[in-house]
Amino acid sequence: MTQRFSITADESTGWDNAGQVRCEPSWSGYRVVLVGEVDLTRSAEWEQVFATLADADPADVTVDLSAATFIDSSVLGAFVRLHRTVSVRGGETTLTGAVGPVARTISLAGIDRVIPVVPVSET
């Protein structure tokens, strides 16, 4: 089941650039997708993602950042928390698709030394 967390009242309008998070099953476990500018204001969506994953069987989680244009320190903290949650269950967390300012933020914070970061084509 796909859980879509959107800031728009009418989800038929699709994603906008204001920042959204969604979690959906994937072939290897779960895929978390970030779209647009994702920051502290999206913490409620992260909590829903963590609740979904807390009840899940051990599975890998891929965070797709290919549509993210900005992340802040609260998102970096969520990545670390996600990594810990998934690792305890025996799964692996991978970040994919990070480019530009998003990739730079991850690198400057050293998250790429803790959580594998791979190009989209490798996931």
Biopython code that builds the backbone (N, CA, C, O; Angstrom):
import numpy as np
from Bio.PDB.StructureBuilder import StructureBuilder

atoms = [
    (1, "MET", "N", (0.838, -1.170, 0.000)),
    (1, "MET", "CA", (0.000, 0.000, 0.000)),
    (1, "MET", "C", (0.889, 1.240, 0.000)),
    (1, "MET", "O", (1.820, 1.329, 0.800)),
    (2, "THR", "N", (0.619, 2.182, -0.871)),
    (2, "THR", "CA", (1.364, 3.426, -0.908)),
    (2, "THR", "C", (0.750, 4.401, 0.066)),
    (2, "THR", "O", (-0.461, 4.619, 0.062)),
    (3, "GLN", "N", (1.590, 4.989, 0.904)),
    (3, "GLN", "CA", (1.136, 6.054, 1.777)),
    (3, "GLN", "C", (1.690, 7.337, 1.199)),
    (3, "GLN", "O", (2.904, 7.489, 1.060)),
    (4, "ARG", "N", (0.825, 8.242, 0.867)),
    (4, "ARG", "CA", (1.257, 9.491, 0.250)),
    (4, "ARG", "C", (0.952, 10.618, 1.205)),
    (4, "ARG", "O", (-0.201, 10.820, 1.586)),
    (5, "PHE", "N", (1.965, 11.348, 1.593)),
    (5, "PHE", "CA", (1.818, 12.444, 2.528)),
    (5, "PHE", "C", (2.036, 13.726, 1.752)),
    (5, "PHE", "O", (3.137, 13.981, 1.265)),
    (6, "SER", "N", (1.022, 14.515, 1.636)),
    (6, "SER", "CA", (1.098, 15.696, 0.790)),
    (6, "SER", "C", (0.639, 16.920, 1.555)),
    (6, "SER", "O", (-0.203, 16.819, 2.448)),
    (7, "ILE", "N", (1.181, 18.065, 1.216)),
    (7, "ILE", "CA", (0.745, 19.292, 1.863)),
    (7, "ILE", "C", (-0.443, 19.909, 1.141)),
    (7, "ILE", "O", (-1.043, 20.859, 1.643)),
    (8, "THR", "N", (-0.787, 19.390, -0.013)),
    (8, "THR", "CA", (-1.887, 19.958, -0.763)),
    (8, "THR", "C", (-3.188, 19.293, -0.352)),
    (8, "THR", "O", (-3.218, 18.094, -0.076)),
    (9, "ALA", "N", (-4.249, 20.059, -0.311)),
    (9, "ALA", "CA", (-5.547, 19.516, 0.069)),
    (9, "ALA", "C", (-6.099, 18.601, -1.023)),
    (9, "ALA", "O", (-6.768, 17.612, -0.725)),
    (10, "ASP", "N", (-5.824, 18.925, -2.272)),
    (10, "ASP", "CA", (-6.312, 18.140, -3.395)),
    (10, "ASP", "C", (-5.159, 17.351, -3.994)),
    (10, "ASP", "O", (-4.369, 17.896, -4.765)),
    (11, "GLU", "N", (-5.054, 16.067, -3.646)),
    (11, "GLU", "CA", (-3.927, 15.270, -4.114)),
    (11, "GLU", "C", (-3.977, 15.013, -5.616)),
    (11, "GLU", "O", (-2.985, 14.564, -6.190)),
    (12, "SER", "N", (-5.101, 15.284, -6.263)),
    (12, "SER", "CA", (-5.169, 15.089, -7.704)),
    (12, "SER", "C", (-4.283, 16.090, -8.436)),
    (12, "SER", "O", (-3.975, 15.904, -9.614)),
    (13, "THR", "N", (-3.876, 17.146, -7.747)),
    (13, "THR", "CA", (-2.998, 18.128, -8.379)),
    (13, "THR", "C", (-1.572, 17.626, -8.471)),
    (13, "THR", "O", (-0.754, 18.219, -9.174)),
    (14, "GLY", "N", (-1.259, 16.543, -7.773)),
    (14, "GLY", "CA", (0.081, 15.968, -7.837)),
    (14, "GLY", "C", (1.046, 16.685, -6.918)),
    (14, "GLY", "O", (0.660, 17.460, -6.043)),
    (15, "TRP", "N", (2.321, 16.397, -7.151)),
    (15, "TRP", "CA", (3.370, 16.971, -6.311)),
    (15, "TRP", "C", (3.635, 18.416, -6.701)),
    (15, "TRP", "O", (3.574, 18.780, -7.876)),
    (16, "ASP", "N", (3.929, 19.228, -5.704)),
    (16, "ASP", "CA", (4.399, 20.574, -6.004)),
    (16, "ASP", "C", (5.808, 20.709, -5.434)),
    (16, "ASP", "O", (6.382, 19.714, -4.993)),
    (17, "ASN", "N", (6.363, 21.879, -5.432)),
    (17, "ASN", "CA", (7.739, 22.053, -4.988)),
    (17, "ASN", "C", (7.837, 22.466, -3.524)),
    (17, "ASN", "O", (8.917, 22.842, -3.067)),
    (18, "ALA", "N", (6.740, 22.405, -2.780)),
    (18, "ALA", "CA", (6.754, 22.878, -1.403)),
    (18, "ALA", "C", (7.350, 21.877, -0.433)),
    (18, "ALA", "O", (7.586, 22.218, 0.726)),
    (19, "GLY", "N", (7.597, 20.671, -0.866)),
    (19, "GLY", "CA", (8.224, 19.682, -0.012)),
    (19, "GLY", "C", (7.255, 18.621, 0.450)),
    (19, "GLY", "O", (6.303, 18.908, 1.175)),
    (20, "GLN", "N", (7.499, 17.399, 0.030)),
    (20, "GLN", "CA", (6.620, 16.309, 0.397)),
    (20, "GLN", "C", (7.412, 15.030, 0.595)),
    (20, "GLN", "O", (8.506, 14.862, 0.055)),
    (21, "VAL", "N", (6.839, 14.143, 1.374)),
    (21, "VAL", "CA", (7.466, 12.871, 1.681)),
    (21, "VAL", "C", (6.425, 11.784, 1.482)),
    (21, "VAL", "O", (5.272, 11.943, 1.883)),
    (22, "ARG", "N", (6.831, 10.666, 0.857)),
    (22, "ARG", "CA", (5.920, 9.536, 0.756)),
    (22, "ARG", "C", (6.709, 8.249, 0.963)),
    (22, "ARG", "O", (7.917, 8.196, 0.734)),
    (23, "CYS", "N", (6.006, 7.228, 1.396)),
    (23, "CYS", "CA", (6.622, 5.921, 1.637)),
    (23, "CYS", "C", (5.785, 4.885, 0.911)),
    (23, "CYS", "O", (4.558, 4.878, 1.011)),
    (24, "GLU", "N", (6.467, 3.998, 0.170)),
    (24, "GLU", "CA", (5.746, 2.989, -0.593)),
    (24, "GLU", "C", (6.552, 1.698, -0.627)),
    (24, "GLU", "O", (7.779, 1.728, -0.532)),
    (25, "PRO", "N", (5.873, 0.571, -0.763)),
    (25, "PRO", "CA", (6.608, -0.696, -0.892)),
    (25, "PRO", "C", (7.419, -0.702, -2.184)),
    (25, "PRO", "O", (7.024, -0.093, -3.179)),
    (26, "SER", "N", (8.553, -1.396, -2.159)),
    (26, "SER", "CA", (9.362, -1.566, -3.362)),
    (26, "SER", "C", (9.798, -3.015, -3.437)),
    (26, "SER", "O", (9.508, -3.799, -2.533)),
    (27, "TRP", "N", (10.493, -3.380, -4.503)),
    (27, "TRP", "CA", (10.895, -4.766, -4.684)),
    (27, "TRP", "C", (11.846, -5.240, -3.589)),
    (27, "TRP", "O", (11.900, -6.434, -3.294)),
    (28, "SER", "N", (12.604, -4.312, -2.977)),
    (28, "SER", "CA", (13.571, -4.719, -1.959)),
    (28, "SER", "C", (13.147, -4.370, -0.539)),
    (28, "SER", "O", (13.891, -4.627, 0.407)),
    (29, "GLY", "N", (11.984, -3.800, -0.379)),
    (29, "GLY", "CA", (11.522, -3.402, 0.949)),
    (29, "GLY", "C", (10.612, -2.196, 0.858)),
    (29, "GLY", "O", (9.430, -2.321, 0.537)),
    (30, "TYR", "N", (11.169, -1.020, 1.143)),
    (30, "TYR", "CA", (10.399, 0.213, 1.084)),
    (30, "TYR", "C", (11.199, 1.295, 0.387)),
    (30, "TYR", "O", (12.430, 1.294, 0.400)),
    (31, "ARG", "N", (10.469, 2.220, -0.224)),
    (31, "ARG", "CA", (11.067, 3.363, -0.903)),
    (31, "ARG", "C", (10.445, 4.609, -0.301)),
    (31, "ARG", "O", (9.222, 4.751, -0.274)),
    (32, "VAL", "N", (11.290, 5.512, 0.182)),
    (32, "VAL", "CA", (10.846, 6.793, 0.711)),
    (32, "VAL", "C", (11.252, 7.837, -0.321)),
    (32, "VAL", "O", (12.420, 7.911, -0.704)),
    (33, "VAL", "N", (10.300, 8.640, -0.771)),
    (33, "VAL", "CA", (10.554, 9.631, -1.820)),
    (33, "VAL", "C", (10.400, 11.027, -1.230)),
    (33, "VAL", "O", (9.405, 11.332, -0.573)),
    (34, "LEU", "N", (11.406, 11.874, -1.475)),
    (34, "LEU", "CA", (11.338, 13.271, -1.074)),
    (34, "LEU", "C", (11.221, 14.123, -2.326)),
    (34, "LEU", "O", (11.940, 13.915, -3.303)),
    (35, "VAL", "N", (10.307, 15.084, -2.284)),
    (35, "VAL", "CA", (10.064, 15.942, -3.438)),
    (35, "VAL", "C", (10.129, 17.400, -3.001)),
    (35, "VAL", "O", (9.538, 17.783, -1.991)),
    (36, "GLY", "N", (10.851, 18.209, -3.770)),
    (36, "GLY", "CA", (10.908, 19.642, -3.531)),
    (36, "GLY", "C", (11.770, 20.008, -2.345)),
    (36, "GLY", "O", (12.770, 19.350, -2.061)),
    (37, "GLU", "N", (11.378, 21.058, -1.656)),
    (37, "GLU", "CA", (12.100, 21.548, -0.489)),
    (37, "GLU", "C", (11.553, 20.868, 0.760)),
    (37, "GLU", "O", (10.422, 21.125, 1.173)),
    (38, "VAL", "N", (12.362, 20.003, 1.355)),
    (38, "VAL", "CA", (11.924, 19.232, 2.521)),
    (38, "VAL", "C", (12.707, 19.721, 3.728)),
    (38, "VAL", "O", (13.938, 19.698, 3.739)),
    (39, "ASP", "N", (11.969, 20.167, 4.752)),
    (39, "ASP", "CA", (12.610, 20.713, 5.939)),
    (39, "ASP", "C", (11.817, 20.353, 7.188)),
    (39, "ASP", "O", (10.992, 19.439, 7.164)),
    (40, "LEU", "N", (12.065, 21.063, 8.264)),
    (40, "LEU", "CA", (11.436, 20.778, 9.556)),
    (40, "LEU", "C", (9.911, 20.781, 9.480)),
    (40, "LEU", "O", (9.258, 20.079, 10.253)),
    (41, "THR", "N", (9.346, 21.540, 8.584)),
    (41, "THR", "CA", (7.886, 21.597, 8.480)),
    (41, "THR", "C", (7.285, 20.263, 8.024)),
    (41, "THR", "O", (6.071, 20.080, 8.110)),
    (42, "ARG", "N", (8.104, 19.341, 7.546)),
    (42, "ARG", "CA", (7.637, 18.028, 7.100)),
    (42, "ARG", "C", (7.795, 16.955, 8.182)),
    (42, "ARG", "O", (7.669, 15.767, 7.886)),
    (43, "SER", "N", (8.065, 17.345, 9.407)),
    (43, "SER", "CA", (8.320, 16.362, 10.466)),
    (43, "SER", "C", (7.132, 15.434, 10.706)),
    (43, "SER", "O", (7.335, 14.271, 11.055)),
    (44, "ALA", "N", (5.918, 15.903, 10.533)),
    (44, "ALA", "CA", (4.743, 15.036, 10.709)),
    (44, "ALA", "C", (4.738, 13.909, 9.675)),
    (44, "ALA", "O", (4.378, 12.775, 9.991)),
    (45, "GLU", "N", (5.137, 14.223, 8.447)),
    (45, "GLU", "CA", (5.210, 13.194, 7.415)),
    (45, "GLU", "C", (6.290, 12.164, 7.749)),
    (45, "GLU", "O", (6.099, 10.968, 7.531)),
    (46, "TRP", "N", (7.430, 12.633, 8.281)),
    (46, "TRP", "CA", (8.486, 11.702, 8.684)),
    (46, "TRP", "C", (7.990, 10.762, 9.772)),
    (46, "TRP", "O", (8.292, 9.569, 9.757)),
    (47, "GLU", "N", (7.225, 11.306, 10.721)),
    (47, "GLU", "CA", (6.700, 10.460, 11.796)),
    (47, "GLU", "C", (5.791, 9.369, 11.233)),
    (47, "GLU", "O", (5.806, 8.242, 11.729)),
    (48, "GLN", "N", (5.007, 9.684, 10.212)),
    (48, "GLN", "CA", (4.158, 8.678, 9.568)),
    (48, "GLN", "C", (5.001, 7.627, 8.854)),
    (48, "GLN", "O", (4.663, 6.443, 8.869)),
    (49, "VAL", "N", (6.095, 8.054, 8.231)),
    (49, "VAL", "CA", (7.001, 7.108, 7.578)),
    (49, "VAL", "C", (7.596, 6.168, 8.622)),
    (49, "VAL", "O", (7.625, 4.955, 8.418)),
    (50, "PHE", "N", (8.072, 6.724, 9.745)),
    (50, "PHE", "CA", (8.659, 5.891, 10.791)),
    (50, "PHE", "C", (7.630, 4.924, 11.366)),
    (50, "PHE", "O", (7.963, 3.778, 11.670)),
    (51, "ALA", "N", (6.396, 5.367, 11.519)),
    (51, "ALA", "CA", (5.347, 4.472, 12.032)),
    (51, "ALA", "C", (5.102, 3.322, 11.058)),
    (51, "ALA", "O", (4.925, 2.179, 11.479)),
    (52, "THR", "N", (5.092, 3.616, 9.778)),
    (52, "THR", "CA", (4.916, 2.574, 8.761)),
    (52, "THR", "C", (6.058, 1.568, 8.837)),
    (52, "THR", "O", (5.827, 0.359, 8.813)),
    (53, "LEU", "N", (7.275, 2.058, 8.927)),
    (53, "LEU", "CA", (8.439, 1.176, 8.927)),
    (53, "LEU", "C", (8.605, 0.430, 10.246)),
    (53, "LEU", "O", (9.168, -0.664, 10.264)),
    (54, "ALA", "N", (8.130, 0.998, 11.345)),
    (54, "ALA", "CA", (8.236, 0.328, 12.642)),
    (54, "ALA", "C", (7.417, -0.951, 12.669)),
    (54, "ALA", "O", (7.783, -1.912, 13.345)),
    (55, "ASP", "N", (6.312, -0.967, 11.934)),
    (55, "ASP", "CA", (5.437, -2.133, 11.887)),
    (55, "ASP", "C", (5.790, -3.089, 10.759)),
    (55, "ASP", "O", (5.151, -4.130, 10.610)),
    (56, "ALA", "N", (6.799, -2.752, 9.962)),
    (56, "ALA", "CA", (7.154, -3.557, 8.790)),
    (56, "ALA", "C", (8.083, -4.701, 9.179)),
    (56, "ALA", "O", (8.816, -4.630, 10.165)),
    (57, "ASP", "N", (8.027, -5.752, 8.374)),
    (57, "ASP", "CA", (8.996, -6.833, 8.525)),
    (57, "ASP", "C", (10.381, -6.276, 8.213)),
    (57, "ASP", "O", (10.498, -5.233, 7.571)),
    (58, "PRO", "N", (11.428, -6.961, 8.661)),
    (58, "PRO", "CA", (12.769, -6.490, 8.297)),
    (58, "PRO", "C", (12.873, -6.309, 6.783)),
    (58, "PRO", "O", (12.601, -7.233, 6.016)),
    (59, "ALA", "N", (13.260, -5.138, 6.377)),
    (59, "ALA", "CA", (13.352, -4.837, 4.951)),
    (59, "ALA", "C", (14.320, -3.692, 4.746)),
    (59, "ALA", "O", (14.564, -2.892, 5.649)),
    (60, "ASP", "N", (14.864, -3.626, 3.553)),
    (60, "ASP", "CA", (15.728, -2.514, 3.189)),
    (60, "ASP", "C", (14.878, -1.294, 2.866)),
    (60, "ASP", "O", (13.719, -1.420, 2.468)),
    (61, "VAL", "N", (15.467, -0.107, 3.041)),
    (61, "VAL", "CA", (14.788, 1.142, 2.726)),
    (61, "VAL", "C", (15.690, 1.974, 1.837)),
    (61, "VAL", "O", (16.850, 2.224, 2.166)),
    (62, "THR", "N", (15.147, 2.401, 0.705)),
    (62, "THR", "CA", (15.848, 3.301, -0.203)),
    (62, "THR", "C", (15.170, 4.657, -0.129)),
    (62, "THR", "O", (13.953, 4.763, -0.281)),
    (63, "VAL", "N", (15.963, 5.690, 0.103)),
    (63, "VAL", "CA", (15.444, 7.059, 0.122)),
    (63, "VAL", "C", (15.797, 7.684, -1.219)),
    (63, "VAL", "O", (16.972, 7.885, -1.526)),
    (64, "ASP", "N", (14.782, 7.989, -2.013)),
    (64, "ASP", "CA", (14.954, 8.560, -3.348)),
    (64, "ASP", "C", (14.936, 10.085, -3.245)),
    (64, "ASP", "O", (13.920, 10.693, -2.909)),
    (65, "LEU", "N", (16.082, 10.680, -3.541)),
    (65, "LEU", "CA", (16.240, 12.131, -3.440)),
    (65, "LEU", "C", (16.285, 12.812, -4.800)),
    (65, "LEU", "O", (16.590, 14.001, -4.889)),
    (66, "SER", "N", (15.985, 12.074, -5.852)),
    (66, "SER", "CA", (16.134, 12.625, -7.204)),
    (66, "SER", "C", (15.206, 13.807, -7.483)),
    (66, "SER", "O", (15.490, 14.604, -8.377)),
    (67, "ALA", "N", (14.114, 13.938, -6.746)),
    (67, "ALA", "CA", (13.207, 15.063, -6.946)),
    (67, "ALA", "C", (13.310, 16.100, -5.826)),
    (67, "ALA", "O", (12.557, 17.074, -5.814)),
    (68, "ALA", "N", (14.231, 15.897, -4.892)),
    (68, "ALA", "CA", (14.417, 16.856, -3.800)),
    (68, "ALA", "C", (15.313, 17.998, -4.268)),
    (68, "ALA", "O", (16.327, 17.771, -4.927)),
    (69, "THR", "N", (14.933, 19.216, -3.924)),
    (69, "THR", "CA", (15.725, 20.383, -4.300)),
    (69, "THR", "C", (16.435, 21.008, -3.111)),
    (69, "THR", "O", (17.376, 21.784, -3.284)),
    (70, "PHE", "N", (15.990, 20.676, -1.902)),
    (70, "PHE", "CA", (16.580, 21.239, -0.684)),
    (70, "PHE", "C", (16.252, 20.325, 0.481)),
    (70, "PHE", "O", (15.130, 19.829, 0.584)),
    (71, "ILE", "N", (17.228, 20.096, 1.367)),
    (71, "ILE", "CA", (16.987, 19.419, 2.643)),
    (71, "ILE", "C", (17.722, 20.196, 3.719)),
    (71, "ILE", "O", (18.754, 20.812, 3.455)),
    (72, "ASP", "N", (17.187, 20.166, 4.938)),
    (72, "ASP", "CA", (17.856, 20.857, 6.033)),
    (72, "ASP", "C", (18.345, 19.850, 7.071)),
    (72, "ASP", "O", (18.251, 18.640, 6.868)),
    (73, "SER", "N", (18.864, 20.360, 8.176)),
    (73, "SER", "CA", (19.434, 19.488, 9.197)),
    (73, "SER", "C", (18.401, 18.557, 9.824)),
    (73, "SER", "O", (18.756, 17.471, 10.281)),
    (74, "SER", "N", (17.146, 18.953, 9.857)),
    (74, "SER", "CA", (16.118, 18.067, 10.415)),
    (74, "SER", "C", (15.960, 16.816, 9.549)),
    (74, "SER", "O", (15.694, 15.731, 10.067)),
    (75, "VAL", "N", (16.122, 16.964, 8.250)),
    (75, "VAL", "CA", (16.044, 15.826, 7.336)),
    (75, "VAL", "C", (17.271, 14.935, 7.518)),
    (75, "VAL", "O", (17.155, 13.709, 7.501)),
    (76, "LEU", "N", (18.438, 15.537, 7.689)),
    (76, "LEU", "CA", (19.645, 14.755, 7.955)),
    (76, "LEU", "C", (19.463, 13.924, 9.223)),
    (76, "LEU", "O", (19.842, 12.754, 9.266)),
    (77, "GLY", "N", (18.883, 14.535, 10.250)),
    (77, "GLY", "CA", (18.593, 13.809, 11.487)),
    (77, "GLY", "C", (17.607, 12.674, 11.248)),
    (77, "GLY", "O", (17.735, 11.600, 11.836)),
    (78, "ALA", "N", (16.628, 12.912, 10.387)),
    (78, "ALA", "CA", (15.660, 11.856, 10.055)),
    (78, "ALA", "C", (16.347, 10.708, 9.326)),
    (78, "ALA", "O", (16.005, 9.545, 9.541)),
    (79, "PHE", "N", (17.318, 11.025, 8.462)),
    (79, "PHE", "CA", (18.071, 9.966, 7.776)),
    (79, "PHE", "C", (18.801, 9.080, 8.780)),
    (79, "PHE", "O", (18.778, 7.855, 8.668)),
    (80, "VAL", "N", (19.447, 9.703, 9.758)),
    (80, "VAL", "CA", (20.190, 8.940, 10.768)),
    (80, "VAL", "C", (19.230, 8.086, 11.593)),
    (80, "VAL", "O", (19.505, 6.919, 11.870)),
    (81, "ARG", "N", (18.118, 8.672, 11.977)),
    (81, "ARG", "CA", (17.103, 7.921, 12.737)),
    (81, "ARG", "C", (16.562, 6.755, 11.915)),
    (81, "ARG", "O", (16.395, 5.651, 12.433)),
    (82, "LEU", "N", (16.293, 6.997, 10.654)),
    (82, "LEU", "CA", (15.817, 5.948, 9.760)),
    (82, "LEU", "C", (16.854, 4.841, 9.647)),
    (82, "LEU", "O", (16.515, 3.660, 9.718)),
    (83, "HIS", "N", (18.111, 5.217, 9.472)),
    (83, "HIS", "CA", (19.204, 4.245, 9.366)),
    (83, "HIS", "C", (19.268, 3.364, 10.623)),
    (83, "HIS", "O", (19.423, 2.147, 10.521)),
    (84, "ARG", "N", (19.153, 3.965, 11.774)),
    (84, "ARG", "CA", (19.180, 3.198, 13.037)),
    (84, "ARG", "C", (17.989, 2.248, 13.126)),
    (84, "ARG", "O", (18.148, 1.083, 13.490)),
    (85, "THR", "N", (16.813, 2.738, 12.799)),
    (85, "THR", "CA", (15.595, 1.922, 12.862)),
    (85, "THR", "C", (15.710, 0.712, 11.940)),
    (85, "THR", "O", (15.397, -0.410, 12.336)),
    (86, "VAL", "N", (16.155, 0.942, 10.726)),
    (86, "VAL", "CA", (16.253, -0.125, 9.732)),
    (86, "VAL", "C", (17.377, -1.098, 10.099)),
    (86, "VAL", "O", (17.216, -2.309, 9.944)),
    (87, "SER", "N", (18.504, -0.588, 10.578)),
    (87, "SER", "CA", (19.635, -1.447, 10.953)),
    (87, "SER", "C", (19.276, -2.394, 12.089)),
    (87, "SER", "O", (19.662, -3.562, 12.070)),
    (88, "VAL", "N", (18.545, -1.901, 13.072)),
    (88, "VAL", "CA", (18.134, -2.735, 14.203)),
    (88, "VAL", "C", (17.290, -3.913, 13.723)),
    (88, "VAL", "O", (17.343, -4.997, 14.304)),
    (89, "ARG", "N", (16.517, -3.701, 12.668)),
    (89, "ARG", "CA", (15.669, -4.763, 12.105)),
    (89, "ARG", "C", (16.444, -5.671, 11.157)),
    (89, "ARG", "O", (15.887, -6.641, 10.645)),
    (90, "GLY", "N", (17.711, -5.376, 10.915)),
    (90, "GLY", "CA", (18.510, -6.203, 10.023)),
    (90, "GLY", "C", (18.482, -5.756, 8.579)),
    (90, "GLY", "O", (18.959, -6.480, 7.705)),
    (91, "GLY", "N", (17.938, -4.589, 8.301)),
    (91, "GLY", "CA", (17.886, -4.077, 6.936)),
    (91, "GLY", "C", (18.977, -3.061, 6.679)),
    (91, "GLY", "O", (19.780, -2.750, 7.559)),
    (92, "GLU", "N", (18.996, -2.550, 5.462)),
    (92, "GLU", "CA", (19.978, -1.546, 5.058)),
    (92, "GLU", "C", (19.263, -0.328, 4.503)),
    (92, "GLU", "O", (18.270, -0.452, 3.785)),
    (93, "THR", "N", (19.770, 0.845, 4.839)),
    (93, "THR", "CA", (19.254, 2.108, 4.313)),
    (93, "THR", "C", (20.208, 2.598, 3.242)),
    (93, "THR", "O", (21.425, 2.551, 3.423)),
    (94, "THR", "N", (19.663, 3.070, 2.121)),
    (94, "THR", "CA", (20.457, 3.622, 1.034)),
    (94, "THR", "C", (19.826, 4.939, 0.598)),
    (94, "THR", "O", (18.605, 5.042, 0.485)),
    (95, "LEU", "N", (20.659, 5.936, 0.356)),
    (95, "LEU", "CA", (20.209, 7.202, -0.219)),
    (95, "LEU", "C", (20.558, 7.163, -1.694)),
    (95, "LEU", "O", (21.657, 6.747, -2.060)),
    (96, "THR", "N", (19.643, 7.589, -2.541)),
    (96, "THR", "CA", (19.891, 7.561, -3.980)),
    (96, "THR", "C", (19.374, 8.828, -4.642)),
    (96, "THR", "O", (18.416, 9.444, -4.175)),
    (97, "GLY", "N", (20.023, 9.206, -5.738)),
    (97, "GLY", "CA", (19.549, 10.314, -6.555)),
    (97, "GLY", "C", (19.906, 11.696, -6.063)),
    (97, "GLY", "O", (19.409, 12.680, -6.609)),
    (98, "ALA", "N", (20.752, 11.809, -5.051)),
    (98, "ALA", "CA", (21.114, 13.127, -4.529)),
    (98, "ALA", "C", (22.035, 13.850, -5.500)),
    (98, "ALA", "O", (23.068, 13.317, -5.905)),
    (99, "VAL", "N", (21.654, 15.065, -5.871)),
    (99, "VAL", "CA", (22.479, 15.898, -6.745)),
    (99, "VAL", "C", (22.447, 17.337, -6.229)),
    (99, "VAL", "O", (21.606, 17.699, -5.406)),
    (100, "GLY", "N", (23.368, 18.136, -6.726)),
    (100, "GLY", "CA", (23.387, 19.567, -6.418)),
    (100, "GLY", "C", (23.440, 19.865, -4.930)),
    (100, "GLY", "O", (24.195, 19.233, -4.191)),
    (101, "PRO", "N", (22.630, 20.836, -4.487)),
    (101, "PRO", "CA", (22.647, 21.244, -3.087)),
    (101, "PRO", "C", (22.304, 20.106, -2.108)),
    (101, "PRO", "O", (22.807, 20.082, -0.984)),
    (102, "VAL", "N", (21.466, 19.187, -2.529)),
    (102, "VAL", "CA", (21.097, 18.068, -1.658)),
    (102, "VAL", "C", (22.311, 17.168, -1.426)),
    (102, "VAL", "O", (22.595, 16.783, -0.291)),
    (103, "ALA", "N", (23.020, 16.837, -2.492)),
    (103, "ALA", "CA", (24.227, 16.006, -2.360)),
    (103, "ALA", "C", (25.281, 16.723, -1.522)),
    (103, "ALA", "O", (25.959, 16.102, -0.703)),
    (104, "ARG", "N", (25.412, 18.015, -1.728)),
    (104, "ARG", "CA", (26.402, 18.795, -0.971)),
    (104, "ARG", "C", (26.057, 18.806, 0.516)),
    (104, "ARG", "O", (26.948, 18.658, 1.352)),
    (105, "THR", "N", (24.809, 18.976, 0.854)),
    (105, "THR", "CA", (24.378, 18.979, 2.256)),
    (105, "THR", "C", (24.691, 17.638, 2.918)),
    (105, "THR", "O", (25.186, 17.595, 4.044)),
    (106, "ILE", "N", (24.399, 16.549, 2.215)),
    (106, "ILE", "CA", (24.671, 15.207, 2.739)),
    (106, "ILE", "C", (26.167, 15.013, 2.955)),
    (106, "ILE", "O", (26.587, 14.476, 3.980)),
    (107, "SER", "N", (26.959, 15.446, 1.997)),
    (107, "SER", "CA", (28.411, 15.293, 2.080)),
    (107, "SER", "C", (29.012, 16.146, 3.195)),
    (107, "SER", "O", (29.840, 15.663, 3.967)),
    (108, "LEU", "N", (28.603, 17.407, 3.283)),
    (108, "LEU", "CA", (29.138, 18.301, 4.313)),
    (108, "LEU", "C", (28.827, 17.802, 5.717)),
    (108, "LEU", "O", (29.629, 17.977, 6.634)),
    (109, "ALA", "N", (27.669, 17.183, 5.885)),
    (109, "ALA", "CA", (27.272, 16.656, 7.195)),
    (109, "ALA", "C", (27.921, 15.311, 7.498)),
    (109, "ALA", "O", (27.866, 14.836, 8.632)),
    (110, "GLY", "N", (28.534, 14.697, 6.494)),
    (110, "GLY", "CA", (29.174, 13.401, 6.700)),
    (110, "GLY", "C", (28.215, 12.227, 6.702)),
    (110, "GLY", "O", (28.601, 11.119, 7.073)),
    (111, "ILE", "N", (26.986, 12.443, 6.301)),
    (111, "ILE", "CA", (25.990, 11.374, 6.265)),
    (111, "ILE", "C", (26.417, 10.284, 5.293)),
    (111, "ILE", "O", (26.118, 9.108, 5.502)),
    (112, "ASP", "N", (27.122, 10.673, 4.223)),
    (112, "ASP", "CA", (27.563, 9.694, 3.225)),
    (112, "ASP", "C", (28.635, 8.741, 3.756)),
    (112, "ASP", "O", (28.960, 7.749, 3.104)),
    (113, "ARG", "N", (29.179, 9.036, 4.926)),
    (113, "ARG", "CA", (30.134, 8.115, 5.548)),
    (113, "ARG", "C", (29.423, 7.101, 6.451)),
    (113, "ARG", "O", (30.038, 6.145, 6.923)),
    (114, "VAL", "N", (28.137, 7.313, 6.687)),
    (114, "VAL", "CA", (27.350, 6.439, 7.551)),
    (114, "VAL", "C", (26.320, 5.640, 6.750)),
    (114, "VAL", "O", (26.113, 4.450, 6.987)),
    (115, "ILE", "N", (25.684, 6.318, 5.805)),
    (115, "ILE", "CA", (24.629, 5.709, 4.984)),
    (115, "ILE", "C", (25.121, 5.700, 3.537)),
    (115, "ILE", "O", (25.549, 6.736, 3.029)),
    (116, "PRO", "N", (25.068, 4.547, 2.865)),
    (116, "PRO", "CA", (25.503, 4.498, 1.463)),
    (116, "PRO", "C", (24.686, 5.451, 0.580)),
    (116, "PRO", "O", (23.462, 5.526, 0.690)),
    (117, "VAL", "N", (25.389, 6.176, -0.294)),
    (117, "VAL", "CA", (24.763, 7.055, -1.270)),
    (117, "VAL", "C", (25.133, 6.536, -2.649)),
    (117, "VAL", "O", (26.313, 6.438, -2.984)),
    (118, "VAL", "N", (24.128, 6.204, -3.449)),
    (118, "VAL", "CA", (24.379, 5.650, -4.769)),
    (118, "VAL", "C", (23.590, 6.405, -5.830)),
    (118, "VAL", "O", (22.559, 7.007, -5.528)),
    (119, "PRO", "N", (24.080, 6.375, -7.100)),
    (119, "PRO", "CA", (23.306, 6.963, -8.190)),
    (119, "PRO", "C", (21.999, 6.210, -8.393)),
    (119, "PRO", "O", (21.883, 5.047, -8.009)),
    (120, "VAL", "N", (21.028, 6.862, -8.988)),
    (120, "VAL", "CA", (19.711, 6.259, -9.216)),
    (120, "VAL", "C", (19.823, 4.955, -9.987)),
    (120, "VAL", "O", (19.111, 3.999, -9.678)),
    (121, "SER", "N", (20.683, 4.892, -10.964)),
    (121, "SER", "CA", (20.770, 3.714, -11.824)),
    (121, "SER", "C", (21.233, 2.465, -11.087)),
    (121, "SER", "O", (21.067, 1.361, -11.606)),
    (122, "GLU", "N", (21.809, 2.602, -9.895)),
    (122, "GLU", "CA", (22.312, 1.448, -9.166)),
    (122, "GLU", "C", (21.328, 0.896, -8.158)),
    (122, "GLU", "O", (21.622, -0.120, -7.529)),
    (123, "THR", "N", (20.170, 1.518, -7.974)),
    (123, "THR", "CA", (19.208, 1.027, -6.991)),
    (123, "THR", "C", (18.108, 0.248, -7.616)),
    (123, "THR", "O", (17.217, -0.233, -6.915)),
]
sb = StructureBuilder()
sb.init_structure("model")
sb.init_model(0)
sb.init_chain("A")
sb.init_seg("    ")
for serial, (resi, resn, name, xyz) in enumerate(atoms, 1):
    if name == "N":
        sb.init_residue(resn, " ", resi, " ")
    sb.init_atom(name, np.array(xyz, "f"), 0.0, 1.0, " ", f" {name:<3s}", serial, name[0])
structure = sb.get_structure()
